[in-house]
Amino acid sequence: MAKPLTKSQLAATIAEKADVTKKSATEILDLLAQLSYKHAKDGFTLPGIGKLVLVSRKARMGRNPQTGEQIKIAAKKVLKFRVAKACKDAVVPAKKK
């Protein structure tokens, strides 16, 4: 299995394709990350890739795997990433019937 792209590799690829410096490409990536952190609570969409969504989980009963004892898990908010259909179809083609 191939290794995932590092931030510097991603910045280098963006710099090459967009004809900008690596420093500018890195700044763009940092800005994109900051925007996603700031707007995730409202839903942050990267067109063609997916969407960050803040979801509220209800309180529930869980189980300690070591002791088997039941424990109460408190309600909390979690951040989820929903993959866009275009991205999913590009990475994992639909099965033909």
A tleap script that builds the chain and sets N, CA, C and O, in Angstrom:
source leaprc.protein.ff14SB
mol = sequence {
  NMET ALA LYS PRO LEU THR LYS SER GLN LEU
  ALA ALA THR ILE ALA GLU LYS ALA ASP VAL
  THR LYS LYS SER ALA THR GLU ILE LEU ASP
  LEU LEU ALA GLN LEU SER TYR LYS HIE ALA
  LYS ASP GLY PHE THR LEU PRO GLY ILE GLY
  LYS LEU VAL LEU VAL SER ARG LYS ALA ARG
  MET GLY ARG ASN PRO GLN THR GLY GLU GLN
  ILE LYS ILE ALA ALA LYS LYS VAL LEU LYS
  PHE ARG VAL ALA LYS ALA CYS LYS ASP ALA
  VAL VAL PRO ALA LYS LYS CLYS
}
set mol.1.N position { 0.842 -1.181 0.000 }
set mol.1.CA position { 0.000 0.000 0.000 }
set mol.1.C position { 0.888 1.245 0.000 }
set mol.1.O position { 1.894 1.291 0.708 }
set mol.2.N position { 0.523 2.236 -0.780 }
set mol.2.CA position { 1.305 3.467 -0.894 }
set mol.2.C position { 1.156 4.319 0.361 }
set mol.2.O position { 0.141 4.257 1.055 }
set mol.3.N position { 2.179 5.111 0.636 }
set mol.3.CA position { 2.134 6.006 1.789 }
set mol.3.C position { 1.286 7.229 1.454 }
set mol.3.O position { 1.277 7.673 0.306 }
set mol.4.N position { 0.570 7.784 2.444 }
set mol.4.CA position { -0.220 8.988 2.191 }
set mol.4.C position { 0.682 10.191 1.932 }
set mol.4.O position { 1.828 10.231 2.380 }
set mol.5.N position { 0.153 11.165 1.206 }
set mol.5.CA position { 0.905 12.380 0.928 }
set mol.5.C position { 1.147 13.166 2.208 }
set mol.5.O position { 0.250 13.295 3.042 }
set mol.6.N position { 2.354 13.689 2.362 }
set mol.6.CA position { 2.649 14.566 3.485 }
set mol.6.C position { 2.236 15.983 3.110 }
set mol.6.O position { 1.935 16.271 1.952 }
set mol.7.N position { 2.228 16.853 4.098 }
set mol.7.CA position { 1.858 18.244 3.847 }
set mol.7.C position { 2.814 18.883 2.834 }
set mol.7.O position { 2.375 19.607 1.940 }
set mol.8.N position { 4.106 18.621 2.969 }
set mol.8.CA position { 5.077 19.208 2.054 }
set mol.8.C position { 4.917 18.648 0.637 }
set mol.8.O position { 5.082 19.390 -0.331 }
set mol.9.N position { 4.604 17.369 0.496 }
set mol.9.CA position { 4.373 16.786 -0.821 }
set mol.9.C position { 3.115 17.376 -1.458 }
set mol.9.O position { 3.085 17.659 -2.655 }
set mol.10.N position { 2.084 17.554 -0.642 }
set mol.10.CA position { 0.844 18.145 -1.121 }
set mol.10.C position { 1.076 19.586 -1.564 }
set mol.10.O position { 0.596 19.996 -2.621 }
set mol.11.N position { 1.812 20.356 -0.760 }
set mol.11.CA position { 2.127 21.745 -1.101 }
set mol.11.C position { 2.955 21.807 -2.387 }
set mol.11.O position { 2.730 22.681 -3.224 }
set mol.12.N position { 3.904 20.893 -2.548 }
set mol.12.CA position { 4.735 20.869 -3.751 }
set mol.12.C position { 3.896 20.576 -4.989 }
set mol.12.O position { 4.109 21.190 -6.035 }
set mol.13.N position { 2.962 19.663 -4.889 }
set mol.13.CA position { 2.089 19.329 -6.009 }
set mol.13.C position { 1.194 20.511 -6.374 }
set mol.13.O position { 1.030 20.834 -7.550 }
set mol.14.N position { 0.618 21.154 -5.356 }
set mol.14.CA position { -0.227 22.330 -5.595 }
set mol.14.C position { 0.599 23.448 -6.229 }
set mol.14.O position { 0.146 24.102 -7.168 }
set mol.15.N position { 1.795 23.663 -5.721 }
set mol.15.CA position { 2.667 24.715 -6.251 }
set mol.15.C position { 2.993 24.474 -7.720 }
set mol.15.O position { 2.999 25.405 -8.526 }
set mol.16.N position { 3.262 23.229 -8.055 }
set mol.16.CA position { 3.608 22.886 -9.436 }
set mol.16.C position { 2.412 23.075 -10.376 }
set mol.16.O position { 2.548 23.658 -11.451 }
set mol.17.N position { 1.249 22.581 -9.967 }
set mol.17.CA position { 0.055 22.636 -10.820 }
set mol.17.C position { -0.505 24.052 -10.940 }
set mol.17.O position { -0.982 24.437 -12.008 }
set mol.18.N position { -0.452 24.841 -9.846 }
set mol.18.CA position { -1.037 26.180 -9.841 }
set mol.18.C position { -0.018 27.260 -10.201 }
set mol.18.O position { -0.355 28.443 -10.252 }
set mol.19.N position { 1.214 26.859 -10.448 }
set mol.19.CA position { 2.290 27.788 -10.807 }
set mol.19.C position { 2.471 28.879 -9.745 }
set mol.19.O position { 2.520 30.071 -10.050 }
set mol.20.N position { 2.570 28.423 -8.473 }
set mol.20.CA position { 2.862 29.314 -7.351 }
set mol.20.C position { 4.047 28.732 -6.591 }
set mol.20.O position { 4.487 27.618 -6.877 }
set mol.21.N position { 4.561 29.485 -5.625 }
set mol.21.CA position { 5.683 28.986 -4.833 }
set mol.21.C position { 5.197 27.959 -3.819 }
set mol.21.O position { 4.013 27.911 -3.483 }
set mol.22.N position { 6.127 27.138 -3.336 }
set mol.22.CA position { 5.781 26.151 -2.306 }
set mol.22.C position { 5.325 26.849 -1.034 }
set mol.22.O position { 4.432 26.365 -0.340 }
set mol.23.N position { 5.939 27.984 -0.731 }
set mol.23.CA position { 5.568 28.744 0.465 }
set mol.23.C position { 4.116 29.217 0.358 }
set mol.23.O position { 3.368 29.127 1.331 }
set mol.24.N position { 3.711 29.717 -0.809 }
set mol.24.CA position { 2.332 30.163 -1.024 }
set mol.24.C position { 1.362 28.993 -0.916 }
set mol.24.O position { 0.287 29.121 -0.331 }
set mol.25.N position { 1.746 27.860 -1.479 }
set mol.25.CA position { 0.890 26.678 -1.423 }
set mol.25.C position { 0.718 26.214 0.020 }
set mol.25.O position { -0.377 25.813 0.413 }
set mol.26.N position { 1.783 26.264 0.812 }
set mol.26.CA position { 1.705 25.885 2.222 }
set mol.26.C position { 0.800 26.850 2.983 }
set mol.26.O position { 0.013 26.428 3.831 }
set mol.27.N position { 0.909 28.137 2.683 }
set mol.27.CA position { 0.053 29.136 3.329 }
set mol.27.C position { -1.414 28.907 2.975 }
set mol.27.O position { -2.294 29.086 3.817 }
set mol.28.N position { -1.675 28.513 1.730 }
set mol.28.CA position { -3.042 28.215 1.311 }
set mol.28.C position { -3.585 27.024 2.094 }
set mol.28.O position { -4.727 27.050 2.555 }
set mol.29.N position { -2.773 25.985 2.246 }
set mol.29.CA position { -3.203 24.811 3.023 }
set mol.29.C position { -3.481 25.183 4.476 }
set mol.29.O position { -4.461 24.724 5.062 }
set mol.30.N position { -2.611 26.021 5.057 }
set mol.30.CA position { -2.816 26.459 6.440 }
set mol.30.C position { -4.089 27.287 6.571 }
set mol.30.O position { -4.841 27.123 7.531 }
set mol.31.N position { -4.332 28.169 5.616 }
set mol.31.CA position { -5.537 28.990 5.622 }
set mol.31.C position { -6.783 28.126 5.497 }
set mol.31.O position { -7.782 28.365 6.176 }
set mol.32.N position { -6.725 27.127 4.632 }
set mol.32.CA position { -7.850 26.206 4.459 }
set mol.32.C position { -8.147 25.467 5.764 }
set mol.32.O position { -9.308 25.295 6.136 }
set mol.33.N position { -7.091 25.030 6.455 }
set mol.33.CA position { -7.269 24.347 7.743 }
set mol.33.C position { -7.901 25.291 8.762 }
set mol.33.O position { -8.832 24.898 9.465 }
set mol.34.N position { -7.411 26.530 8.857 }
set mol.34.CA position { -7.955 27.495 9.808 }
set mol.34.C position { -9.425 27.792 9.515 }
set mol.34.O position { -10.238 27.878 10.436 }
set mol.35.N position { -9.767 27.948 8.232 }
set mol.35.CA position { -11.168 28.177 7.862 }
set mol.35.C position { -12.053 27.002 8.263 }
set mol.35.O position { -13.168 27.191 8.749 }
set mol.36.N position { -11.550 25.792 8.057 }
set mol.36.CA position { -12.346 24.613 8.407 }
set mol.36.C position { -12.560 24.526 9.913 }
set mol.36.O position { -13.639 24.128 10.351 }
set mol.37.N position { -11.550 24.892 10.725 }
set mol.37.CA position { -11.703 24.876 12.178 }
set mol.37.C position { -12.743 25.897 12.617 }
set mol.37.O position { -13.569 25.623 13.489 }
set mol.38.N position { -12.694 27.078 12.005 }
set mol.38.CA position { -13.571 28.176 12.400 }
set mol.38.C position { -15.025 27.911 12.018 }
set mol.38.O position { -15.934 28.255 12.773 }
set mol.39.N position { -15.252 27.305 10.857 }
set mol.39.CA position { -16.614 27.157 10.340 }
set mol.39.C position { -17.174 25.738 10.433 }
set mol.39.O position { -18.260 25.483 9.911 }
set mol.40.N position { -16.483 24.823 11.069 }
set mol.40.CA position { -16.954 23.430 11.157 }
set mol.40.C position { -18.287 23.333 11.887 }
set mol.40.O position { -19.115 22.487 11.548 }
set mol.41.N position { -18.507 24.189 12.889 }
set mol.41.CA position { -19.757 24.105 13.645 }
set mol.41.C position { -20.982 24.429 12.785 }
set mol.41.O position { -22.094 23.995 13.087 }
set mol.42.N position { -20.763 25.201 11.704 }
set mol.42.CA position { -21.852 25.544 10.791 }
set mol.42.C position { -21.903 24.604 9.597 }
set mol.42.O position { -22.862 24.631 8.826 }
set mol.43.N position { -20.888 23.781 9.440 }
set mol.43.CA position { -20.779 22.902 8.283 }
set mol.43.C position { -19.811 23.514 7.295 }
set mol.43.O position { -20.095 24.568 6.726 }
set mol.44.N position { -18.680 22.880 7.081 }
set mol.44.CA position { -17.644 23.385 6.177 }
set mol.44.C position { -17.524 22.419 5.017 }
set mol.44.O position { -17.204 21.246 5.210 }
set mol.45.N position { -17.780 22.911 3.800 }
set mol.45.CA position { -17.778 22.055 2.618 }
set mol.45.C position { -16.565 22.313 1.736 }
set mol.45.O position { -16.237 23.458 1.427 }
set mol.46.N position { -15.911 21.239 1.341 }
set mol.46.CA position { -14.878 21.287 0.312 }
set mol.46.C position { -15.524 20.685 -0.931 }
set mol.46.O position { -15.668 19.465 -1.016 }
set mol.47.N position { -15.920 21.521 -1.904 }
set mol.47.CA position { -16.653 21.013 -3.063 }
set mol.47.C position { -15.920 19.861 -3.760 }
set mol.47.O position { -14.730 19.947 -4.065 }
set mol.48.N position { -16.666 18.792 -3.998 }
set mol.48.CA position { -16.110 17.625 -4.667 }
set mol.48.C position { -15.360 16.672 -3.748 }
set mol.48.O position { -14.980 15.581 -4.171 }
set mol.49.N position { -15.141 17.071 -2.490 }
set mol.49.CA position { -14.410 16.213 -1.550 }
set mol.49.C position { -15.310 15.768 -0.410 }
set mol.49.O position { -15.453 14.569 -0.169 }
set mol.50.N position { -15.920 16.718 0.297 }
set mol.50.CA position { -16.801 16.351 1.391 }
set mol.50.C position { -17.122 17.523 2.284 }
set mol.50.O position { -16.848 18.675 1.948 }
set mol.51.N position { -17.710 17.214 3.437 }
set mol.51.CA position { -18.211 18.239 4.339 }
set mol.51.C position { -17.902 17.862 5.790 }
set mol.51.O position { -18.091 16.715 6.197 }
set mol.52.N position { -17.422 18.849 6.568 }
set mol.52.CA position { -17.253 18.676 8.009 }
set mol.52.C position { -18.565 19.063 8.681 }
set mol.52.O position { -19.120 20.122 8.388 }
set mol.53.N position { -19.068 18.215 9.581 }
set mol.53.CA position { -20.346 18.449 10.229 }
set mol.53.C position { -20.206 18.188 11.724 }
set mol.53.O position { -19.613 17.188 12.127 }
set mol.54.N position { -20.749 19.081 12.546 }
set mol.54.CA position { -20.776 18.892 13.993 }
set mol.54.C position { -22.064 18.153 14.351 }
set mol.54.O position { -23.156 18.606 14.008 }
set mol.55.N position { -21.939 17.021 15.036 }
set mol.55.CA position { -23.076 16.163 15.353 }
set mol.55.C position { -23.166 15.973 16.863 }
set mol.55.O position { -22.148 15.789 17.531 }
set mol.56.N position { -24.383 16.017 17.401 }
set mol.56.CA position { -24.601 15.776 18.829 }
set mol.56.C position { -24.938 14.303 19.038 }
set mol.56.O position { -25.849 13.767 18.408 }
set mol.57.N position { -24.190 13.659 19.930 }
set mol.57.CA position { -24.476 12.264 20.282 }
set mol.57.C position { -25.249 12.240 21.586 }
set mol.57.O position { -24.948 13.005 22.501 }
set mol.58.N position { -26.236 11.373 21.678 }
set mol.58.CA position { -27.021 11.230 22.896 }
set mol.58.C position { -26.237 10.443 23.934 }
set mol.58.O position { -25.308 9.708 23.599 }
set mol.59.N position { -26.618 10.603 25.199 }
set mol.59.CA position { -26.029 9.795 26.268 }
set mol.59.C position { -26.473 8.348 26.060 }
set mol.59.O position { -27.570 8.084 25.569 }
set mol.60.N position { -25.597 7.421 26.443 }
set mol.60.CA position { -25.932 6.010 26.249 }
set mol.60.C position { -25.210 5.154 27.288 }
set mol.60.O position { -24.318 5.620 27.995 }
set mol.61.N position { -25.621 3.896 27.356 }
set mol.61.CA position { -24.969 2.954 28.248 }
set mol.61.C position { -23.907 2.196 27.457 }
set mol.61.O position { -24.146 1.741 26.339 }
set mol.62.N position { -22.730 2.073 28.065 }
set mol.62.CA position { -21.646 1.334 27.443 }
set mol.62.C position { -21.175 0.237 28.368 }
set mol.62.O position { -21.767 0.016 29.424 }
set mol.63.N position { -20.121 -0.451 27.985 }
set mol.63.CA position { -19.612 -1.555 28.803 }
set mol.63.C position { -18.096 -1.487 28.835 }
set mol.63.O position { -17.447 -1.336 27.799 }
set mol.64.N position { -17.538 -1.601 30.032 }
set mol.64.CA position { -16.093 -1.659 30.201 }
set mol.64.C position { -15.639 -3.030 29.701 }
set mol.64.O position { -16.058 -4.047 30.253 }
set mol.65.N position { -14.791 -3.084 28.670 }
set mol.65.CA position { -14.415 -4.380 28.109 }
set mol.65.C position { -13.590 -5.254 29.048 }
set mol.65.O position { -13.600 -6.477 28.909 }
set mol.66.N position { -12.871 -4.651 30.005 }
set mol.66.CA position { -12.062 -5.465 30.924 }
set mol.66.C position { -12.897 -6.106 32.017 }
set mol.66.O position { -12.705 -7.278 32.340 }
set mol.67.N position { -13.825 -5.344 32.591 }
set mol.67.CA position { -14.592 -5.859 33.720 }
set mol.67.C position { -15.999 -6.293 33.343 }
set mol.67.O position { -16.631 -7.048 34.081 }
set mol.68.N position { -16.499 -5.826 32.205 }
set mol.68.CA position { -17.863 -6.145 31.810 }
set mol.68.C position { -18.881 -5.260 32.504 }
set mol.68.O position { -20.085 -5.411 32.293 }
set mol.69.N position { -18.407 -4.337 33.331 }
set mol.69.CA position { -19.290 -3.446 34.084 }
set mol.69.C position { -19.940 -2.424 33.148 }
set mol.69.O position { -19.286 -1.877 32.260 }
set mol.70.N position { -21.240 -2.174 33.358 }
set mol.70.CA position { -21.928 -1.171 32.552 }
set mol.70.C position { -21.580 0.226 33.059 }
set mol.70.O position { -21.519 0.469 34.264 }
set mol.71.N position { -21.355 1.139 32.114 }
set mol.71.CA position { -21.054 2.519 32.478 }
set mol.71.C position { -21.909 3.451 31.639 }
set mol.71.O position { -22.333 3.105 30.536 }
set mol.72.N position { -22.156 4.644 32.179 }
set mol.72.CA position { -22.947 5.635 31.456 }
set mol.72.C position { -21.986 6.538 30.680 }
set mol.72.O position { -21.065 7.119 31.254 }
set mol.73.N position { -22.210 6.647 29.378 }
set mol.73.CA position { -21.409 7.516 28.529 }
set mol.73.C position { -22.212 8.791 28.311 }
set mol.73.O position { -23.339 8.746 27.818 }
set mol.74.N position { -21.630 9.924 28.677 }
set mol.74.CA position { -22.325 11.205 28.613 }
set mol.74.C position { -22.556 11.646 27.170 }
set mol.74.O position { -21.854 11.219 26.254 }
set mol.75.N position { -23.556 12.510 26.988 }
set mol.75.CA position { -23.812 13.105 25.675 }
set mol.75.C position { -22.636 14.007 25.318 }
set mol.75.O position { -22.019 14.613 26.194 }
set mol.76.N position { -22.332 14.090 24.025 }
set mol.76.CA position { -21.232 14.953 23.597 }
set mol.76.C position { -21.400 15.324 22.141 }
set mol.76.O position { -22.218 14.744 21.426 }
set mol.77.N position { -20.618 16.294 21.713 }
set mol.77.CA position { -20.604 16.712 20.318 }
set mol.77.C position { -19.351 16.149 19.670 }
set mol.77.O position { -18.271 16.171 20.261 }
set mol.78.N position { -19.500 15.643 18.450 }
set mol.78.CA position { -18.369 15.084 17.710 }
set mol.78.C position { -18.345 15.685 16.312 }
set mol.78.O position { -19.372 16.115 15.787 }
set mol.79.N position { -17.169 15.707 15.726 }
set mol.79.CA position { -16.984 16.218 14.381 }
set mol.79.C position { -16.894 15.039 13.424 }
set mol.79.O position { -16.108 14.115 13.636 }
set mol.80.N position { -17.709 15.076 12.362 }
set mol.80.CA position { -17.707 13.998 11.375 }
set mol.80.C position { -17.393 14.575 10.009 }
set mol.80.O position { -17.655 15.748 9.740 }
set mol.81.N position { -16.831 13.744 9.152 }
set mol.81.CA position { -16.566 14.133 7.778 }
set mol.81.C position { -17.415 13.267 6.875 }
set mol.81.O position { -17.306 12.041 6.889 }
set mol.82.N position { -18.262 13.911 6.090 }
set mol.82.CA position { -19.111 13.189 5.146 }
set mol.82.C position { -18.513 13.331 3.751 }
set mol.82.O position { -18.375 14.440 3.235 }
set mol.83.N position { -18.166 12.222 3.160 }
set mol.83.CA position { -17.514 12.214 1.848 }
set mol.83.C position { -18.540 12.518 0.766 }
set mol.83.O position { -19.642 11.971 0.772 }
set mol.84.N position { -18.169 13.395 -0.165 }
set mol.84.CA position { -19.042 13.754 -1.283 }
set mol.84.C position { -19.187 12.567 -2.232 }
set mol.84.O position { -18.281 11.744 -2.361 }
set mol.85.N position { -20.331 12.492 -2.886 }
set mol.85.CA position { -20.597 11.400 -3.817 }
set mol.85.C position { -19.575 11.371 -4.950 }
set mol.85.O position { -19.124 10.298 -5.350 }
set mol.86.N position { -19.209 12.537 -5.465 }
set mol.86.CA position { -18.227 12.599 -6.558 }
set mol.86.C position { -16.891 12.000 -6.118 }
set mol.86.O position { -16.243 11.294 -6.890 }
set mol.87.N position { -16.481 12.281 -4.882 }
set mol.87.CA position { -15.220 11.751 -4.350 }
set mol.87.C position { -15.312 10.235 -4.181 }
set mol.87.O position { -14.406 9.497 -4.568 }
set mol.88.N position { -16.405 9.795 -3.606 }
set mol.88.CA position { -16.586 8.356 -3.384 }
set mol.88.C position { -16.584 7.594 -4.704 }
set mol.88.O position { -15.953 6.543 -4.818 }
set mol.89.N position { -17.291 8.123 -5.701 }
set mol.89.CA position { -17.353 7.455 -7.005 }
set mol.89.C position { -15.995 7.449 -7.702 }
set mol.89.O position { -15.676 6.508 -8.428 }
set mol.90.N position { -15.189 8.501 -7.485 }
set mol.90.CA position { -13.871 8.561 -8.109 }
set mol.90.C position { -12.898 7.586 -7.466 }
set mol.90.O position { -12.056 7.008 -8.153 }
set mol.91.N position { -13.005 7.396 -6.147 }
set mol.91.CA position { -12.086 6.529 -5.421 }
set mol.91.C position { -12.549 5.071 -5.460 }
set mol.91.O position { -11.748 4.168 -5.699 }
set mol.92.N position { -13.834 4.849 -5.227 }
set mol.92.CA position { -14.405 3.496 -5.210 }
set mol.92.C position { -15.542 3.463 -6.239 }
set mol.92.O position { -16.677 3.818 -5.920 }
set mol.93.N position { -15.240 3.040 -7.466 }
set mol.93.CA position { -16.290 3.019 -8.503 }
set mol.93.C position { -17.462 2.144 -8.107 }
set mol.93.O position { -17.297 1.109 -7.463 }
set mol.94.N position { -18.660 2.583 -8.509 }
set mol.94.CA position { -19.872 1.815 -8.202 }
set mol.94.C position { -19.826 0.466 -8.916 }
set mol.94.O position { -19.302 0.347 -10.023 }
set mol.95.N position { -20.393 -0.551 -8.249 }
set mol.95.CA position { -20.450 -1.881 -8.855 }
set mol.95.C position { -21.484 -1.890 -9.970 }
set mol.95.O position { -22.551 -1.286 -9.856 }
set mol.96.N position { -21.150 -2.582 -11.044 }
set mol.96.CA position { -22.094 -2.714 -12.157 }
set mol.96.C position { -22.983 -3.910 -11.908 }
set mol.96.O position { -22.535 -4.960 -11.447 }
set mol.97.N position { -24.257 -3.727 -12.223 }
set mol.97.CA position { -25.221 -4.812 -11.980 }
set mol.97.C position { -25.255 -5.770 -13.120 }
set mol.97.O position { -26.008 -6.744 -13.086 }
savepdb mol mol.pdb
quit
